[in-house]
Amino acid sequence: MLLRHSFFYLIARGVPGIISLIALILYTRLLSAEEFGRYALSLSGVGLVQVLIFQWLHLVLARFTPGKELHEANRVLASIFAIFLSLSTLLILFGLGIAFFWPDSTTGALILFIIPLAIATGWMEISLKLESINLRPATYGQMLTAKNLTALACGCALIWAGVAETAPLIGLLFGTAISWLLFGRHSWKGVRPLWPNKTILQEYASYGFPLAITFALGWVLSSSDRIIISYLIGDAATGAYAAGYDLTQQSLGLLLVIVNTAAYPLAMRALNQKGEAAATQQLAINGELIIAVALISAAVIIGLTPSIIGTVIGSELRPAAATVMPWIAAGAAIAGIKAFHFDVAFQLAKEPKWQAYTAGIAAVVNVVLNFMMIPTMGLTGAAVATLMSLFLACFLSWWIGRRVFPVPSMIGSFVRAGVVASSTYIGAHLVQLAGSNHFFTLFLGLFVCALTATISGLLVNICGVRDKLLEIALKPKG
């Protein structure tokens, strides 16, 4: 069931992911390094507002909706709708005040884009989570595809019209609004905002507020380095770092999000409908796939970094992006395993405060390491600092998480995934050494990686694929 749902979400998120990759290709060519750096910083601001104010709501939706009767589920939707409207109103008032009194007029103008875009993104994420909970990958994919395609078309048109770094932000805002109106509003038909009673609000808050803190600390881990780089080196360096980072997230990160989008609701349904033992069993299945995707994808990216950068990133940003991308890929794999496997223990046990503690320690370490390593190592120092901090966070999440929920041991999964990832990296590296044309080398490298991963995956029976194929082959016909 997990593999089938993952395939559906591969299509649902894969097409929008390709559009995002095309956007990265175009924006790194149409914008200067400084303009792309300011655009990346603006997106970081949107991300901070999103995780601080809104992200806990769609996790509350995912935690309290699955397995419930229709009228109970609609009551959760009505409560989340009311809370979202209240938070949005406060955010608009606060944002207007900040933009008006900000000493730098350029930054003040960007804040006027960041606030409405953060609100739109927050509502979009809640709506996407609702489609995921209801197991509707087709609508999920339509929303994302319409958003990314409209945003890209609008953003490029505005850049050619001379709007510069605000053009992609306007495009995102317009694309988000259009896609929800076309495909997302039907799921909210008949839902009216209804403020929850005190007991329910306290339950939501006790679950959601620690997660809001956790996500803010996660933002420190993933995005604060851009601000520190901008402060210590400049916007152009931020643009190069962001290009390498975003390219990794739109490939490796996207694959992990696809798997988790399919996996998390299955674990939650198992817990709500069958109990803790069933949830633990589902976590074992989910975890093996997440670990395999994380390690194998990182191996591909690290092995083919020069060709990936040469094909995708604009020439002005390539040299610096190429130096940080292998480190970022390793960090993204660790971050994905932490967020989509080990951290799930805190969510299933309704103990998100521990997740906040692990993220908090890692965030402090990350900031300290960035200020220590960037002045001497440049962008590589920022990437290494993030990798070290993410490894610490992952270790803490595993160490504490196993004490709050019976997360299955995944040693065998790591060994199998490590074997496949190692063989895949060797294949990618050999192709990279022999190639000269970036596009051809990338194409051939991906083919070799797919072949190598398939063969080695069957040999070690990763995710039980060999058993499933044998079962299908030996199943009596008729």
Residue pairs with C-beta under 8 A, 6 or more apart in sequence:
1 266
2 262
2 263
2 266
2 282
2 285
2 286
2 289
3 289
3 463
5 135
5 137
5 262
5 263
5 266
6 258
6 259
6 262
6 263
6 289
8 137
8 138
8 262
9 132
9 137
9 140
9 141
9 258
9 259
9 261
9 262
10 258
11 137
11 141
12 137
12 138
12 140
12 141
12 144
12 258
13 140
13 141
13 144
13 254
13 257
13 258
13 261
14 254
14 258
15 141
15 144
15 145
16 141
16 144
16 145
16 147
16 148
16 149
17 250
17 251
17 254
19 145
19 148
19 149
19 152
20 148
20 250
20 254
21 247
21 250
21 251
21 312
22 152
23 148
23 151
23 152
23 155
23 168
24 243
24 246
24 247
24 250
24 312
24 313
25 312
25 313
25 314
26 152
26 156
27 36
27 39
27 155
27 159
27 168
28 36
28 239
28 243
28 312
28 313
28 314
28 316
28 317
29 314
30 156
30 159
30 160
31 39
31 159
31 164
31 165
31 239
32 236
32 316
33 235
33 236
33 239
33 240
33 316
33 317
34 234
34 235
34 236
34 239
35 164
35 165
35 239
36 165
36 239
36 242
36 243
36 317
37 230
37 234
37 235
37 236
37 237
37 238
37 239
37 240
37 242
38 110
38 165
38 235
39 165
39 168
39 169
39 239
40 226
40 238
40 239
40 242
40 243
40 246
41 226
41 227
41 230
41 235
41 238
42 110
42 113
42 114
42 165
42 166
42 169
43 169
44 219
44 223
44 226
44 227
45 110
45 111
45 114
45 118
46 114
46 117
46 118
46 121
47 219
47 222
47 223
48 216
48 219
48 223
49 91
49 114
49 115
49 118
50 118
50 121
50 122
50 125
51 212
51 215
51 216
51 218
51 219
52 212
52 215
52 216
52 219
53 87
53 91
53 118
53 122
53 212
54 84
54 87
54 118
54 119
54 121
54 122
54 123
54 125
54 126
55 122
55 125
55 211
55 212
55 215
56 208
56 209
56 211
56 212
56 215
57 80
57 83
57 84
57 122
57 126
57 208
58 125
58 126
58 128
58 129
59 129
59 207
59 208
59 211
59 347
60 76
60 80
60 204
60 207
60 208
61 76
61 77
61 80
61 126
61 129
61 130
61 133
62 129
62 132
62 133
62 264
62 265
62 268
63 207
63 268
63 347
63 350
64 76
64 203
64 204
64 207
65 73
65 76
65 77
65 130
65 133
66 133
66 265
66 268
66 269
66 272
67 268
67 269
67 272
67 273
68 76
68 272
74 190
74 191
75 194
77 130
77 188
77 191
78 191
78 192
78 193
78 194
79 194
79 195
79 196
79 200
79 201
79 204
80 126
81 188
81 191
81 192
81 193
81 194
82 193
82 194
82 195
82 196
83 195
83 196
83 204
84 122
84 123
84 126
85 193
88 119
88 122
91 115
91 118
91 119
92 115
92 116
92 119
95 111
95 112
95 114
95 115
96 112
96 115
98 108
98 111
99 108
99 109
99 111
99 112
99 115
100 108
102 108
102 111
109 166
110 166
110 169
113 166
113 169
113 170
113 173
114 169
116 173
117 169
117 172
117 173
117 176
120 172
120 173
120 176
120 177
120 180
121 172
121 176
123 180
124 143
124 147
124 176
124 179
124 180
124 184
127 143
127 180
127 184
127 187
127 188
128 140
128 143
128 144
128 184
130 187
130 188
131 137
131 139
131 140
131 143
131 184
131 187
132 140
132 261
132 264
132 265
133 265
134 187
135 265
139 183
139 184
139 187
140 261
142 179
142 182
142 183
143 179
143 180
143 182
143 183
143 184
144 179
145 179
146 175
146 178
146 179
146 182
146 183
147 172
147 175
147 176
147 178
147 179
147 180
148 175
149 175
150 171
150 174
150 175
150 178
150 179
151 168
151 171
151 172
151 174
151 175
151 176
152 171
152 175
153 171
154 167
154 170
154 171
154 174
154 175
155 167
155 168
155 170
155 171
155 172
156 167
156 171
157 167
158 166
158 167
158 170
158 171
159 167
159 168
161 167
163 170
195 201
196 204
207 350
207 352
208 352
210 352
210 353
210 355
210 356
211 347
211 352
211 355
211 356
213 356
213 359
213 360
214 352
214 355
214 356
214 359
217 356
217 359
217 360
217 362
217 363
218 339
218 359
218 363
220 363
220 366
220 367
221 335
221 359
221 362
221 363
221 366
221 386
221 389
221 390
221 393
222 335
222 386
224 363
224 366
224 367
224 370
225 241
225 366
225 370
225 374
225 382
225 385
225 386
226 238
226 241
226 242
226 245
228 367
228 370
228 371
228 374
228 382
229 237
229 238
229 241
229 374
229 379
229 382
230 237
230 238
232 371
232 374
232 375
233 374
233 378
233 379
237 320
237 378
237 379
239 317
240 317
240 319
240 320
240 321
240 324
240 379
241 320
241 321
241 324
241 379
241 382
241 383
243 313
243 314
243 317
243 321
244 309
244 313
244 320
244 321
244 322
244 324
244 325
244 328
244 383
245 324
245 328
247 308
247 309
247 312
247 313
247 321
247 325
248 301
248 325
248 328
248 329
248 332
249 332
251 297
251 301
252 294
252 297
252 298
252 301
252 329
252 332
252 333
252 336
253 332
253 336
255 293
255 297
256 290
256 293
256 294
256 297
256 332
256 336
256 340
259 286
259 289
259 290
259 293
259 340
260 290
260 336
260 339
260 340
263 282
263 286
263 289
263 290
263 340
264 286
264 340
264 344
266 282
266 286
267 279
267 282
267 283
267 286
267 344
267 348
268 279
268 348
270 278
270 279
270 281
270 282
271 278
271 279
271 348
276 405
276 406
279 348
280 405
280 406
280 407
280 408
281 408
283 341
283 344
283 345
283 348
283 407
283 408
284 408
284 410
286 340
286 341
286 344
287 341
287 407
287 408
287 410
287 413
288 410
288 413
288 416
288 417
288 462
288 463
288 464
289 463
290 336
290 337
290 340
290 341
291 337
291 341
291 410
291 413
291 414
291 417
292 413
292 416
292 417
292 420
292 457
292 462
292 463
293 336
294 332
294 333
294 334
294 336
294 337
294 417
295 333
295 414
295 417
295 418
295 420
295 421
296 417
296 420
296 421
296 424
296 453
297 329
297 333
298 329
298 330
298 332
298 333
298 421
299 421
299 422
299 424
299 425
299 428
299 449
300 424
300 425
300 428
300 445
300 446
300 449
301 308
301 325
301 326
301 329
302 325
302 326
302 329
302 330
302 425
302 428
303 424
303 425
303 426
303 427
303 428
303 429
303 431
303 432
303 445
303 449
304 428
304 431
304 432
304 441
304 442
304 445
304 446
304 449
305 322
305 325
305 326
305 329
305 432
306 322
306 432
306 438
307 432
307 435
307 438
307 439
307 441
307 442
307 445
308 325
308 442
309 318
309 321
309 322
309 325
310 318
310 438
310 439
310 442
311 438
311 439
311 442
313 321
320 379
323 379
323 380
324 379
324 380
324 382
324 383
327 380
327 383
327 384
327 386
327 387
328 383
328 386
328 387
330 387
331 383
331 386
331 387
331 390
334 387
334 390
334 391
334 394
335 390
335 393
335 394
337 394
338 390
338 393
338 394
338 397
341 407
341 410
342 394
342 397
342 398
342 401
342 407
343 355
343 397
343 401
344 407
345 397
345 401
345 402
345 404
345 405
345 407
346 352
346 353
346 354
346 355
346 397
346 401
346 404
346 405
347 355
348 405
349 404
349 405
351 404
351 405
354 400
354 401
354 404
355 397
357 396
357 400
358 393
358 396
358 397
358 400
359 393
361 392
361 393
361 396
362 389
362 390
362 392
362 393
362 396
363 389
365 388
365 389
365 392
366 385
366 386
366 389
369 384
369 385
369 388
369 389
370 381
370 382
370 385
370 386
372 381
372 385
373 381
373 382
373 384
373 385
374 381
374 382
374 385
375 381
377 384
398 407
401 407
416 460
416 461
416 462
417 462
419 456
419 460
420 453
420 456
420 457
420 460
420 462
423 452
423 453
423 455
423 456
424 449
424 452
424 453
424 456
426 452
427 445
427 448
427 449
427 451
427 452
428 445
428 448
428 449
430 448
431 441
431 444
431 445
431 448
432 441
432 445
434 441
435 441
435 444
435 445
457 463
457 465
458 465
458 466
458 469
459 466
461 467
